């Protein structure tokens, strides 16, 4: 198993380490580029604090990676970006990009979503790899089953397990947060922000119904709301234009298990309007089929679509 040890901004680390029980954070790249091909989703991602600390301050599991405008990153993650305000995040990005880089109001931000993050208190910081070179800028991939990689990773796991034990509810012996082990590495759970990024990219950044590509008006909609037991999984998501998302949540439109877009008569009956949506419903041959991801594993779950049709849609 391989993991990535990343040079980490101290301000980002300090801000987030004071906020316990985070399910995800955004380890953003000011350049707008966030590719990390050396390790797959679910791999350990370790936070290495820079000089003078030269220590590992925590870790998490790598989630979705993408590049999006700053405002969208803030809408998706908020303070989980490691900043108190959008303005503060914009200033940090500008500082990293340098005075010679054009100052944009909505610059692209590289997003590396880190799931189930753990931030160690200072007394549990782990000594960085002995073979860490001073000229490493972004980070380095390590084999976590041998040598310095194994020492660092084993120590991090031990510290995480100790912290979990401290957080266990009195008398239960079970921690009030995910347990660390092999299963967590294989199947990390998405949070709200990472769900949004994953759905956006799965649909090719285009509305499933209209094909609209303008990111500011696209929403990652839950088929079954999270508050009602729906998971933060791509198969429980649809990328919809904001107006269609609102109608979807209120039951005026739905997507059938056969991926057909339907509009309820209630929209016309209650508001004496909705012509543009009824036109969207129609296609040259029968009803309009929505666009779905090419990867079958990311396509909308038919049972969840059926749930929406039965429980939410005003058919």
C-alpha positions in Angstrom: 0.0 0.0 0.0 1.3 3.4 -0.9 0.4 6.8 0.5 1.3 10.4 -0.2 3.0 12.6 2.4 2.2 16.2 1.5 3.9 19.5 2.6 1.1 21.3 4.5 0.4 24.9 5.2 0.7 25.6 8.9 -2.2 28.0 9.0 -4.5 25.5 7.2 -3.5 22.8 9.7 -3.9 25.0 12.8 -7.3 26.2 11.7 -8.7 22.7 11.0 -7.1 21.0 14.0 -9.2 23.2 16.2 -12.4 21.8 14.7 -12.9 18.2 15.8 -15.1 15.6 14.1 -14.6 16.8 10.5 -15.7 14.2 7.9 -13.7 15.8 5.1 -11.4 18.7 4.3 -10.2 20.4 1.1 -6.4 20.2 0.7 -6.4 22.8 -2.0 -3.7 23.8 -4.5 -3.4 27.5 -5.3 -2.1 26.8 -8.8 -5.5 25.3 -9.8 -3.9 22.0 -10.6 -4.5 19.1 -8.3 -3.6 15.9 -10.2 -2.2 13.1 -8.1 -1.9 10.0 -10.2 0.5 8.1 -8.0 -2.2 6.9 -5.6 -5.9 6.0 -6.0 -9.0 7.1 -4.1 -8.9 5.8 -0.5 -5.1 5.9 -0.1 -3.6 7.5 3.0 -2.7 11.2 2.6 -0.4 12.4 5.4 0.0 16.1 6.5 3.7 17.0 6.8 4.3 20.2 8.7 7.1 22.3 7.3 10.2 23.7 9.0 10.9 24.1 11.8 8.5 21.2 12.8 9.4 18.6 10.2 6.7 16.3 11.5 3.5 14.5 10.5 0.6 16.2 12.1 -2.2 14.0 10.9 -3.7 12.2 7.9 -6.8 11.2 6.1 -7.9 9.3 3.0 -7.7 10.7 -0.5 -11.1 11.4 -2.1 -12.2 13.1 -5.3 -9.7 15.4 -7.0 -10.7 18.1 -9.4 -10.2 21.8 -10.3 -13.0 24.2 -9.8 -13.5 28.0 -9.3 -12.7 29.4 -5.9 -16.3 30.3 -5.2 -17.5 26.8 -5.9 -14.8 25.4 -3.6 -16.1 27.7 -0.9 -19.7 26.7 -1.5 -18.8 23.0 -1.3 -16.5 23.0 1.7 -16.8 26.4 3.6 -14.5 26.4 6.6 -13.4 22.9 5.7 -11.1 24.7 3.2 -9.0 25.7 6.3 -10.0 29.3 6.2 -12.6 31.3 8.2 -14.0 33.3 5.2 -14.0 33.3 1.5 -12.0 36.5 1.5 -9.3 34.9 3.7 -9.0 32.0 1.4 -8.8 34.3 -1.6 -6.0 36.2 0.1 -4.0 33.0 0.8 -4.3 31.8 -2.8 -3.1 35.2 -4.0 -0.2 35.1 -1.7 0.9 31.7 -2.9 0.4 32.5 -6.5 2.6 35.6 -6.2 2.5 39.2 -7.2 3.4 38.4 -10.9 0.3 36.2 -11.3 -2.9 38.0 -12.5 -5.3 38.5 -9.5 -8.6 36.9 -10.5 -11.8 37.3 -8.5 -12.7 33.6 -9.1 -9.4 31.8 -9.8 -9.3 28.0 -10.4 -8.5 26.0 -7.3 -7.1 22.5 -7.3 -9.2 20.4 -4.8 -7.9 17.3 -3.2 -10.6 16.1 -0.9 -9.3 14.4 2.2 -11.9 12.1 3.9 -12.1 11.2 7.6 -9.2 13.5 8.6 -7.3 13.1 11.9 -5.4 16.0 13.4 -2.9 15.1 16.1 -2.2 17.3 19.1 1.4 18.5 19.2 2.5 15.8 21.6 1.4 13.1 19.1 3.1 14.6 16.1 5.2 11.9 14.3 8.8 12.4 13.2 8.9 12.9 9.4 10.7 10.3 7.3 14.4 10.3 7.8 15.0 10.3 4.1 12.8 13.3 3.4 14.7 15.6 1.0 14.7 19.4 1.7 14.0 20.2 -1.9 10.6 18.4 -2.0 8.0 21.1 -2.8 4.6 19.4 -2.9 5.1 16.0 -1.4 6.2 12.5 -2.0 4.7 9.0 -2.4 5.9 6.4 0.1 5.5 2.6 0.3 3.7 2.3 3.7 4.6 -1.4 4.1 8.3 -1.0 4.5 11.1 1.3 5.8 10.4 4.8 6.9 6.9 4.8 5.2 5.9 1.8 7.4 7.3 3.5 10.6 5.4 6.7 9.9 2.1 5.0 8.9 2.1 2.5 11.8 2.7 5.3 14.3 0.0 7.4 12.8 -2.5 4.5 13.0 -1.6 3.9 16.6 -2.1 7.5 17.5 -5.4 7.6 15.6 -6.7 4.6 17.5 -5.6 6.1 20.8 -7.5 9.3 20.0 -10.6 7.2 19.1 -10.5 5.4 22.4 -10.4 8.8 24.2 -13.4 9.9 22.3 -15.4 6.8 23.0 -18.7 7.5 24.8 -18.6 6.6 28.5 -19.3 2.9 29.2 -19.7 1.9 25.5 -16.1 1.3 24.6 -16.8 2.5 21.1 -15.4 5.7 19.6 -17.8 8.4 18.4 -16.1 8.5 15.0 -15.1 6.0 12.3 -12.7 3.3 13.4 -9.4 3.1 11.5 -8.5 -0.2 9.8 -8.3 -1.9 6.5 -12.0 -1.4 5.7 -11.7 2.4 6.1 -8.8 2.5 3.7 -10.8 0.5 1.1 -14.1 2.3 1.4 -13.8 5.9 2.6 -17.2 7.7 3.0 -17.8 10.9 1.0 -18.8 14.0 2.8 -21.2 16.7 1.4 -18.5 18.6 -0.4 -16.7 15.6 -1.9 -20.1 14.3 -3.0 -20.7 17.5 -4.9 -17.3 17.3 -6.6 -17.7 13.6 -7.5 -21.2 14.0 -9.0 -20.1 17.1 -10.9 -17.2 15.3 -12.6 -19.2 12.0 -13.1 -21.7 13.9 -15.2 -19.0 15.6 -17.2 -20.0 19.0 -15.7 -23.3 19.0 -17.6 -26.9 19.0 -16.4 -28.4 15.6 -16.8 -31.6 17.0 -18.2 -30.6 20.1 -20.2 -26.9 19.6 -20.9 -26.1 23.0 -19.4 -22.4 23.4 -18.7 -22.2 26.6 -16.7 -20.8 25.5 -13.4 -22.4 28.3 -11.3 -25.9 27.1 -12.1 -25.3 23.4 -11.6 -26.1 21.5 -8.4 -25.3 18.0 -7.2 -28.8 16.8 -6.1 -29.4 13.9 -3.8 -32.0 11.5 -5.2 -32.9 10.4 -1.6 -32.0 13.2 0.8 -29.2 12.6 3.2 -31.5 13.6 6.0 -33.8 10.8 5.1 -31.1 8.1 4.9 -29.7 8.7 1.4 -25.9 8.3 1.2 -23.3 10.7 0.0 -22.6 8.4 -3.0 -22.5 9.2 -6.7 -25.2 6.6 -7.4 -27.5 8.7 -5.2 -26.8 11.9 -7.2 -27.9 13.8 -10.3 -26.3 16.9 -11.7 -29.1 19.3 -12.3 -29.5 23.0 -13.2 -30.5 24.9 -10.1 -34.1 25.5 -11.1 -34.6 21.8 -12.0 -32.9 20.8 -8.7 -35.4 22.9 -6.8 -38.4 21.4 -8.7 -36.9 17.9 -8.2 -36.6 18.4 -4.4 -40.2 19.6 -4.2 -41.6 16.7 -6.3 -42.6 18.6 -9.4 -40.2 16.7 -11.6 -38.5 13.3 -11.3 -36.2 10.8 -13.2 -37.7 7.4 -13.6 -35.7 4.1 -13.0 -35.5 4.0 -16.9 -33.8 7.4 -16.8 -36.7 9.3 -18.2 -37.4 12.9 -17.2 -41.0 13.5 -16.1 -42.9 16.6 -15.1 -45.9 16.5 -12.7 -49.2 18.0 -13.8 -49.2 19.7 -10.4 -46.7 22.3 -11.7 -49.3 23.5 -14.3 -52.3 23.0 -11.9 -50.8 24.9 -9.0 -48.9 27.7 -10.9 -50.6 27.8 -14.3 -47.1 27.7 -15.8 -44.2 25.4 -16.4 -44.2 25.4 -20.2 -40.5 25.3 -20.5 -40.3 22.2 -18.3 -43.0 20.3 -20.2 -41.1 21.1 -23.3 -38.0 19.6 -21.7 -40.0 16.5 -21.0 -40.8 15.9 -24.6 -38.4 14.5 -27.1 -38.6 13.6 -30.8 -39.5 10.0 -29.9 -41.3 9.6 -26.6 -40.0 11.0 -23.3 -36.6 12.6 -22.8 -34.0 10.3 -21.4 -31.5 12.0 -19.1 -27.8 11.9 -19.5 -26.0 9.5 -17.1 -22.3 8.8 -16.5 -20.6 6.4 -18.8 -19.3 4.4 -15.9 -22.1 2.0 -14.9 -20.9 2.1 -11.3 -21.7 5.8 -11.2 -25.1 5.8 -12.8 -28.2 6.6 -10.7 -29.4 3.7 -8.5 -32.7 2.6 -10.0 -34.1 1.7 -6.6 -33.4 5.2 -5.3 -34.9 6.7 -8.4 -38.0 4.6 -7.7 -38.0 5.8 -4.1 -38.2 9.4 -5.4 -40.9 8.6 -7.9 -43.0 7.0 -5.2 -42.3 9.2 -2.2 -41.6 12.7 -3.5 -42.9 13.0 -7.1 -46.4 14.5 -7.4 -47.4 12.1 -10.1 
